[in-house]
């Protein structure tokens, strides 16, 4: 299992790396966002641990750009206590979870394990079938989506679960709260806005005209409805 750790604080970085290595992970430690993105382009990781406050580009921008590059690896943000807005932003831009500093190493290791386990298929998502959603096809086993215009997009954990949830409930209006519960469960505490941001992203892949959606329909004051 390979973890990419991005942290500019020497003490925290050393501690985290040591604990991960003791748990059997191979750790690549980078101290800036630029170096992290370069490393991500060069190899596959099972989990990404991202400090928000980095010299140069921030951890949030790294998460954003990683998702744009099609990286589906679980992202766990490490945040300072006073960065509430950043936490929400991080989740909106594709991070899966966050942990506030100072954190217990045990807690960090448990979260890393949980995210890796879930991203590797023990998910409550059918892994043996191709789902058709709107004009896109999702291969759950490869965790890849072919967009309406034929591009391949690697899916993050949450994106895959959300697509499977919509697919399972055709014609049914799902509330934002239901979606949060089903997709995020006990993880972190994303807001209903997070759901909206994920939907915006999915529509771009599934709908030829994302501004006039025909498959993932907004139900005003409530949530979303999937129409095959
Ligand atoms: Ca920092």
py3Dmol code that shows the C-alpha trace and the ligand (Angstrom):
import py3Dmol

protein = """\
ATOM      1  CA  UNK A   1       0.000   0.000   0.000  1.00  0.00           C
ATOM      2  CA  UNK A   2       1.412   3.369  -0.998  1.00  0.00           C
ATOM      3  CA  UNK A   3       0.572   6.615   0.715  1.00  0.00           C
ATOM      4  CA  UNK A   4       1.488  10.050  -0.559  1.00  0.00           C
ATOM      5  CA  UNK A   5       1.991  12.402   2.371  1.00  0.00           C
ATOM      6  CA  UNK A   6       2.078  16.130   1.656  1.00  0.00           C
ATOM      7  CA  UNK A   7       3.123  18.102   4.711  1.00  0.00           C
ATOM      8  CA  UNK A   8       5.546  21.003   5.142  1.00  0.00           C
ATOM      9  CA  UNK A   9       5.817  20.685   8.925  1.00  0.00           C
ATOM     10  CA  UNK A  10       8.871  18.584   9.725  1.00  0.00           C
ATOM     11  CA  UNK A  11       7.726  17.282  13.063  1.00  0.00           C
ATOM     12  CA  UNK A  12       4.228  16.274  11.937  1.00  0.00           C
ATOM     13  CA  UNK A  13       5.583  14.830   8.693  1.00  0.00           C
ATOM     14  CA  UNK A  14       8.160  12.741  10.530  1.00  0.00           C
ATOM     15  CA  UNK A  15       5.609  11.430  13.021  1.00  0.00           C
ATOM     16  CA  UNK A  16       3.040  10.569  10.374  1.00  0.00           C
ATOM     17  CA  UNK A  17       5.561   8.874   8.131  1.00  0.00           C
ATOM     18  CA  UNK A  18       6.985   6.844  10.996  1.00  0.00           C
ATOM     19  CA  UNK A  19       3.563   5.631  12.120  1.00  0.00           C
ATOM     20  CA  UNK A  20       2.438   4.764   8.599  1.00  0.00           C
ATOM     21  CA  UNK A  21       5.651   2.848   7.935  1.00  0.00           C
ATOM     22  CA  UNK A  22       5.234   0.934  11.182  1.00  0.00           C
ATOM     23  CA  UNK A  23       1.790  -0.040   9.931  1.00  0.00           C
ATOM     24  CA  UNK A  24       3.324  -1.404   6.743  1.00  0.00           C
ATOM     25  CA  UNK A  25       2.687   1.409   4.261  1.00  0.00           C
ATOM     26  CA  UNK A  26       5.234   2.675   1.792  1.00  0.00           C
ATOM     27  CA  UNK A  27       5.278   6.454   2.253  1.00  0.00           C
ATOM     28  CA  UNK A  28       6.294   9.085  -0.239  1.00  0.00           C
ATOM     29  CA  UNK A  29       6.636  12.379   1.637  1.00  0.00           C
ATOM     30  CA  UNK A  30       6.486  15.651  -0.287  1.00  0.00           C
ATOM     31  CA  UNK A  31       6.669  19.099   1.274  1.00  0.00           C
ATOM     32  CA  UNK A  32       4.924  21.239  -1.347  1.00  0.00           C
ATOM     33  CA  UNK A  33       1.819  21.062  -3.508  1.00  0.00           C
ATOM     34  CA  UNK A  34       3.841  21.386  -6.699  1.00  0.00           C
ATOM     35  CA  UNK A  35       6.017  18.413  -5.765  1.00  0.00           C
ATOM     36  CA  UNK A  36       2.902  16.456  -4.772  1.00  0.00           C
ATOM     37  CA  UNK A  37       1.242  16.974  -8.161  1.00  0.00           C
ATOM     38  CA  UNK A  38       4.393  15.937  -9.950  1.00  0.00           C
ATOM     39  CA  UNK A  39       4.577  12.785  -7.828  1.00  0.00           C
ATOM     40  CA  UNK A  40       0.899  12.030  -8.515  1.00  0.00           C
ATOM     41  CA  UNK A  41       1.483  12.265 -12.251  1.00  0.00           C
ATOM     42  CA  UNK A  42       4.267   9.739 -11.948  1.00  0.00           C
ATOM     43  CA  UNK A  43       2.607   6.964  -9.982  1.00  0.00           C
ATOM     44  CA  UNK A  44      -0.384   5.389  -8.331  1.00  0.00           C
ATOM     45  CA  UNK A  45      -1.152   5.732  -4.640  1.00  0.00           C
ATOM     46  CA  UNK A  46      -3.727   4.082  -2.396  1.00  0.00           C
ATOM     47  CA  UNK A  47      -4.283   7.139  -0.227  1.00  0.00           C
ATOM     48  CA  UNK A  48      -3.347  10.806  -0.271  1.00  0.00           C
ATOM     49  CA  UNK A  49      -2.748  12.706   2.987  1.00  0.00           C
ATOM     50  CA  UNK A  50      -2.830  16.405   2.260  1.00  0.00           C
ATOM     51  CA  UNK A  51      -1.987  19.292   4.564  1.00  0.00           C
ATOM     52  CA  UNK A  52      -4.080  22.364   3.642  1.00  0.00           C
ATOM     53  CA  UNK A  53      -1.572  25.076   4.566  1.00  0.00           C
ATOM     54  CA  UNK A  54       1.387  24.496   2.262  1.00  0.00           C
ATOM     55  CA  UNK A  55       3.977  26.881   0.816  1.00  0.00           C
ATOM     56  CA  UNK A  56       3.020  27.723  -2.782  1.00  0.00           C
ATOM     57  CA  UNK A  57      -0.231  26.176  -3.923  1.00  0.00           C
ATOM     58  CA  UNK A  58      -2.529  25.052  -1.103  1.00  0.00           C
ATOM     59  CA  UNK A  59      -3.659  21.539  -0.284  1.00  0.00           C
ATOM     60  CA  UNK A  60      -7.111  22.442  -1.577  1.00  0.00           C
ATOM     61  CA  UNK A  61      -5.694  23.328  -4.988  1.00  0.00           C
ATOM     62  CA  UNK A  62      -3.746  20.089  -4.994  1.00  0.00           C
ATOM     63  CA  UNK A  63      -6.979  18.142  -4.324  1.00  0.00           C
ATOM     64  CA  UNK A  64      -8.776  20.092  -7.040  1.00  0.00           C
ATOM     65  CA  UNK A  65      -6.046  19.555  -9.611  1.00  0.00           C
ATOM     66  CA  UNK A  66      -5.613  15.901  -8.687  1.00  0.00           C
ATOM     67  CA  UNK A  67      -9.317  15.276  -9.396  1.00  0.00           C
ATOM     68  CA  UNK A  68      -9.015  17.226 -12.661  1.00  0.00           C
ATOM     69  CA  UNK A  69      -6.172  14.915 -13.630  1.00  0.00           C
ATOM     70  CA  UNK A  70      -8.585  12.030 -13.080  1.00  0.00           C
ATOM     71  CA  UNK A  71      -6.945  10.793  -9.875  1.00  0.00           C
ATOM     72  CA  UNK A  72      -9.526   8.750  -7.938  1.00  0.00           C
ATOM     73  CA  UNK A  73      -7.389   8.021  -4.849  1.00  0.00           C
ATOM     74  CA  UNK A  74      -9.034   8.722  -1.470  1.00  0.00           C
ATOM     75  CA  UNK A  75      -7.910  12.134  -0.173  1.00  0.00           C
ATOM     76  CA  UNK A  76      -7.716  12.849   3.540  1.00  0.00           C
ATOM     77  CA  UNK A  77      -7.046  16.509   4.369  1.00  0.00           C
ATOM     78  CA  UNK A  78      -5.038  17.535   7.411  1.00  0.00           C
ATOM     79  CA  UNK A  79      -6.264  20.892   8.670  1.00  0.00           C
ATOM     80  CA  UNK A  80      -5.542  23.390  11.409  1.00  0.00           C
ATOM     81  CA  UNK A  81      -8.366  23.991  13.844  1.00  0.00           C
ATOM     82  CA  UNK A  82      -9.247  27.461  12.507  1.00  0.00           C
ATOM     83  CA  UNK A  83      -9.622  26.399   8.879  1.00  0.00           C
ATOM     84  CA  UNK A  84     -13.348  25.596   8.914  1.00  0.00           C
ATOM     85  CA  UNK A  85     -14.033  27.251   5.563  1.00  0.00           C
ATOM     86  CA  UNK A  86     -11.111  25.444   4.014  1.00  0.00           C
ATOM     87  CA  UNK A  87     -12.417  22.090   5.246  1.00  0.00           C
ATOM     88  CA  UNK A  88     -15.753  22.624   3.535  1.00  0.00           C
ATOM     89  CA  UNK A  89     -13.999  23.846   0.402  1.00  0.00           C
ATOM     90  CA  UNK A  90     -11.720  20.821   0.436  1.00  0.00           C
ATOM     91  CA  UNK A  91     -14.693  18.454   0.513  1.00  0.00           C
ATOM     92  CA  UNK A  92     -16.357  20.399  -2.275  1.00  0.00           C
ATOM     93  CA  UNK A  93     -13.271  20.052  -4.439  1.00  0.00           C
ATOM     94  CA  UNK A  94     -13.017  16.319  -4.137  1.00  0.00           C
ATOM     95  CA  UNK A  95     -11.398  15.478  -0.782  1.00  0.00           C
ATOM     96  CA  UNK A  96     -13.091  12.554   0.981  1.00  0.00           C
ATOM     97  CA  UNK A  97     -12.461  13.420   4.590  1.00  0.00           C
ATOM     98  CA  UNK A  98     -10.464  15.652   6.915  1.00  0.00           C
ATOM     99  CA  UNK A  99      -8.694  15.430  10.225  1.00  0.00           C
ATOM    100  CA  UNK A 100      -8.033  18.419  12.519  1.00  0.00           C
ATOM    101  CA  UNK A 101      -4.602  19.021  13.976  1.00  0.00           C
ATOM    102  CA  UNK A 102      -3.543  17.992  16.525  1.00  0.00           C
ATOM    103  CA  UNK A 103      -4.827  14.480  15.821  1.00  0.00           C
ATOM    104  CA  UNK A 104      -4.154  11.121  17.403  1.00  0.00           C
ATOM    105  CA  UNK A 105      -1.976   8.872  15.275  1.00  0.00           C
ATOM    106  CA  UNK A 106      -4.363   6.003  16.019  1.00  0.00           C
ATOM    107  CA  UNK A 107      -7.224   8.019  14.550  1.00  0.00           C
ATOM    108  CA  UNK A 108      -5.213   8.876  11.456  1.00  0.00           C
ATOM    109  CA  UNK A 109      -4.229   5.251  10.863  1.00  0.00           C
ATOM    110  CA  UNK A 110      -7.826   4.085  11.331  1.00  0.00           C
ATOM    111  CA  UNK A 111      -9.085   6.602   8.770  1.00  0.00           C
ATOM    112  CA  UNK A 112      -6.384   5.720   6.249  1.00  0.00           C
ATOM    113  CA  UNK A 113      -7.235   2.033   6.624  1.00  0.00           C
ATOM    114  CA  UNK A 114     -10.975   2.682   6.259  1.00  0.00           C
ATOM    115  CA  UNK A 115     -10.563   4.815   3.141  1.00  0.00           C
ATOM    116  CA  UNK A 116      -8.249   2.356   1.465  1.00  0.00           C
ATOM    117  CA  UNK A 117     -10.522  -0.579   2.307  1.00  0.00           C
ATOM    118  CA  UNK A 118     -13.538   1.167   0.898  1.00  0.00           C
ATOM    119  CA  UNK A 119     -11.819   2.367  -2.243  1.00  0.00           C
ATOM    120  CA  UNK A 120     -10.651  -1.169  -2.925  1.00  0.00           C
ATOM    121  CA  UNK A 121     -13.995  -2.664  -3.534  1.00  0.00           C
ATOM    122  CA  UNK A 122     -15.516  -3.768  -0.224  1.00  0.00           C
ATOM    123  CA  UNK A 123     -17.968  -0.983  -1.014  1.00  0.00           C
ATOM    124  CA  UNK A 124     -21.709  -1.533  -1.069  1.00  0.00           C
ATOM    125  CA  UNK A 125     -21.547  -0.892  -4.798  1.00  0.00           C
ATOM    126  CA  UNK A 126     -22.035  -3.623  -7.369  1.00  0.00           C
ATOM    127  CA  UNK A 127     -18.591  -4.256  -8.763  1.00  0.00           C
ATOM    128  CA  UNK A 128     -19.558  -6.785 -11.401  1.00  0.00           C
ATOM    129  CA  UNK A 129     -21.651  -4.694 -13.690  1.00  0.00           C
ATOM    130  CA  UNK A 130     -21.629  -1.791 -16.045  1.00  0.00           C
ATOM    131  CA  UNK A 131     -24.163   0.831 -15.132  1.00  0.00           C
ATOM    132  CA  UNK A 132     -25.638   3.133 -17.682  1.00  0.00           C
ATOM    133  CA  UNK A 133     -26.401   6.557 -16.256  1.00  0.00           C
ATOM    134  CA  UNK A 134     -27.812   9.141 -18.600  1.00  0.00           C
ATOM    135  CA  UNK A 135     -25.459   9.039 -21.559  1.00  0.00           C
ATOM    136  CA  UNK A 136     -22.504   7.747 -19.560  1.00  0.00           C
ATOM    137  CA  UNK A 137     -21.394   4.216 -18.729  1.00  0.00           C
ATOM    138  CA  UNK A 138     -19.819   3.345 -15.401  1.00  0.00           C
ATOM    139  CA  UNK A 139     -17.564   0.359 -14.983  1.00  0.00           C
ATOM    140  CA  UNK A 140     -17.739  -0.259 -11.237  1.00  0.00           C
ATOM    141  CA  UNK A 141     -14.956  -2.791 -11.215  1.00  0.00           C
ATOM    142  CA  UNK A 142     -12.465  -0.489 -12.864  1.00  0.00           C
ATOM    143  CA  UNK A 143     -14.075   2.480 -11.142  1.00  0.00           C
ATOM    144  CA  UNK A 144     -14.102   4.313 -14.432  1.00  0.00           C
ATOM    145  CA  UNK A 145     -16.772   6.277 -16.215  1.00  0.00           C
ATOM    146  CA  UNK A 146     -17.054   6.858 -19.935  1.00  0.00           C
ATOM    147  CA  UNK A 147     -18.583  10.298 -20.356  1.00  0.00           C
ATOM    148  CA  UNK A 148     -21.346  11.186 -22.812  1.00  0.00           C
ATOM    149  CA  UNK A 149     -18.661  12.409 -25.209  1.00  0.00           C
ATOM    150  CA  UNK A 150     -16.469   9.338 -24.871  1.00  0.00           C
ATOM    151  CA  UNK A 151     -13.845  10.497 -22.363  1.00  0.00           C
ATOM    152  CA  UNK A 152     -12.647   8.172 -19.628  1.00  0.00           C
ATOM    153  CA  UNK A 153     -12.904   9.523 -16.109  1.00  0.00           C
ATOM    154  CA  UNK A 154     -11.500   7.755 -13.049  1.00  0.00           C
ATOM    155  CA  UNK A 155     -14.039   7.914 -10.208  1.00  0.00           C
ATOM    156  CA  UNK A 156     -13.419   8.673  -6.563  1.00  0.00           C
ATOM    157  CA  UNK A 157     -15.074   6.599  -3.911  1.00  0.00           C
ATOM    158  CA  UNK A 158     -17.871   9.018  -3.220  1.00  0.00           C
ATOM    159  CA  UNK A 159     -18.549   9.668  -6.882  1.00  0.00           C
ATOM    160  CA  UNK A 160     -18.939   5.943  -7.525  1.00  0.00           C
ATOM    161  CA  UNK A 161     -21.267   5.458  -4.560  1.00  0.00           C
ATOM    162  CA  UNK A 162     -23.363   8.470  -5.535  1.00  0.00           C
ATOM    163  CA  UNK A 163     -23.727   7.224  -9.118  1.00  0.00           C
ATOM    164  CA  UNK A 164     -24.713   3.764  -7.859  1.00  0.00           C
ATOM    165  CA  UNK A 165     -27.262   5.318  -5.490  1.00  0.00           C
ATOM    166  CA  UNK A 166     -28.898   7.311  -8.298  1.00  0.00           C
ATOM    167  CA  UNK A 167     -28.915   4.275 -10.538  1.00  0.00           C
ATOM    168  CA  UNK A 168     -30.600   2.159  -7.882  1.00  0.00           C
ATOM    169  CA  UNK A 169     -33.404   4.691  -7.428  1.00  0.00           C
ATOM    170  CA  UNK A 170     -34.766   5.676 -10.839  1.00  0.00           C
ATOM    171  CA  UNK A 171     -37.647   8.128 -10.714  1.00  0.00           C
ATOM    172  CA  UNK A 172     -37.357   8.625  -6.974  1.00  0.00           C
ATOM    173  CA  UNK A 173     -36.755  12.045  -5.415  1.00  0.00           C
ATOM    174  CA  UNK A 174     -33.824  11.654  -3.040  1.00  0.00           C
ATOM    175  CA  UNK A 175     -33.358  14.361  -0.431  1.00  0.00           C
ATOM    176  CA  UNK A 176     -29.940  15.920   0.115  1.00  0.00           C
ATOM    177  CA  UNK A 177     -30.018  14.516   3.641  1.00  0.00           C
ATOM    178  CA  UNK A 178     -30.673  10.996   2.304  1.00  0.00           C
ATOM    179  CA  UNK A 179     -27.812  11.359  -0.137  1.00  0.00           C
ATOM    180  CA  UNK A 180     -25.448  12.613   2.586  1.00  0.00           C
ATOM    181  CA  UNK A 181     -26.410   9.712   4.795  1.00  0.00           C
ATOM    182  CA  UNK A 182     -26.023   7.094   2.055  1.00  0.00           C
ATOM    183  CA  UNK A 183     -22.860   8.376   0.452  1.00  0.00           C
ATOM    184  CA  UNK A 184     -20.949  10.021   3.280  1.00  0.00           C
ATOM    185  CA  UNK A 185     -22.420   8.176   6.244  1.00  0.00           C
ATOM    186  CA  UNK A 186     -20.408   8.837   9.342  1.00  0.00           C
ATOM    187  CA  UNK A 187     -17.434  10.257   7.457  1.00  0.00           C
ATOM    188  CA  UNK A 188     -16.522  13.829   8.277  1.00  0.00           C
ATOM    189  CA  UNK A 189     -19.358  16.309   8.205  1.00  0.00           C
ATOM    190  CA  UNK A 190     -19.905  17.562   4.707  1.00  0.00           C
ATOM    191  CA  UNK A 191     -22.690  20.032   4.064  1.00  0.00           C
ATOM    192  CA  UNK A 192     -25.624  19.751   1.698  1.00  0.00           C
ATOM    193  CA  UNK A 193     -23.680  22.075  -0.580  1.00  0.00           C
ATOM    194  CA  UNK A 194     -21.150  19.303  -0.976  1.00  0.00           C
ATOM    195  CA  UNK A 195     -23.899  17.173  -2.500  1.00  0.00           C
ATOM    196  CA  UNK A 196     -24.729  19.966  -4.954  1.00  0.00           C
ATOM    197  CA  UNK A 197     -21.103  20.270  -5.982  1.00  0.00           C
ATOM    198  CA  UNK A 198     -20.791  16.547  -6.584  1.00  0.00           C
ATOM    199  CA  UNK A 199     -23.969  16.639  -8.685  1.00  0.00           C
ATOM    200  CA  UNK A 200     -22.575  19.492 -10.778  1.00  0.00           C
ATOM    201  CA  UNK A 201     -19.534  17.349 -11.508  1.00  0.00           C
ATOM    202  CA  UNK A 202     -21.549  14.223 -12.342  1.00  0.00           C
ATOM    203  CA  UNK A 203     -23.813  16.171 -14.687  1.00  0.00           C
ATOM    204  CA  UNK A 204     -20.819  17.295 -16.721  1.00  0.00           C
ATOM    205  CA  UNK A 205     -20.020  13.642 -17.382  1.00  0.00           C
ATOM    206  CA  UNK A 206     -23.537  12.306 -17.814  1.00  0.00           C
ATOM    207  CA  UNK A 207     -25.409  15.111 -19.542  1.00  0.00           C
ATOM    208  CA  UNK A 208     -24.655  16.626 -22.951  1.00  0.00           C
ATOM    209  CA  UNK A 209     -26.227  19.861 -21.678  1.00  0.00           C
ATOM    210  CA  UNK A 210     -25.344  20.022 -17.966  1.00  0.00           C
ATOM    211  CA  UNK A 211     -27.197  23.330 -17.597  1.00  0.00           C
ATOM    212  CA  UNK A 212     -30.393  21.701 -18.843  1.00  0.00           C
ATOM    213  CA  UNK A 213     -30.149  18.298 -17.206  1.00  0.00           C
ATOM    214  CA  UNK A 214     -32.417  15.516 -18.442  1.00  0.00           C
ATOM    215  CA  UNK A 215     -31.149  12.688 -16.269  1.00  0.00           C
ATOM    216  CA  UNK A 216     -30.104  14.109 -12.917  1.00  0.00           C
ATOM    217  CA  UNK A 217     -32.993  16.424 -12.166  1.00  0.00           C
ATOM    218  CA  UNK A 218     -33.103  19.004  -9.373  1.00  0.00           C
ATOM    219  CA  UNK A 219     -36.110  18.645  -7.077  1.00  0.00           C
ATOM    220  CA  UNK A 220     -36.551  22.140  -5.671  1.00  0.00           C
ATOM    221  CA  UNK A 221     -36.131  22.488  -1.939  1.00  0.00           C
ATOM    222  CA  UNK A 222     -35.486  18.783  -1.631  1.00  0.00           C
ATOM    223  CA  UNK A 223     -32.729  17.135  -3.630  1.00  0.00           C
ATOM    224  CA  UNK A 224     -32.354  15.156  -6.840  1.00  0.00           C
ATOM    225  CA  UNK A 225     -34.138  12.627  -8.979  1.00  0.00           C
ATOM    226  CA  UNK A 226     -32.551  10.287 -11.481  1.00  0.00           C
ATOM    227  CA  UNK A 227     -34.384   9.738 -14.770  1.00  0.00           C
ATOM    228  CA  UNK A 228     -32.817   6.979 -16.924  1.00  0.00           C
TER     229      UNK A 228
END
"""
ligand_1 = """\
1
CA
Ca 1.342 23.306 6.928
"""
view = py3Dmol.view(width=600, height=400)
view.addModel(protein, "pdb")
view.setStyle({"model": 0}, {"cartoon": {"style": "trace"}})
view.addModel(ligand_1, "xyz")
view.setStyle({"model": 1}, {"stick": {}})
view.zoomTo()
view.show()
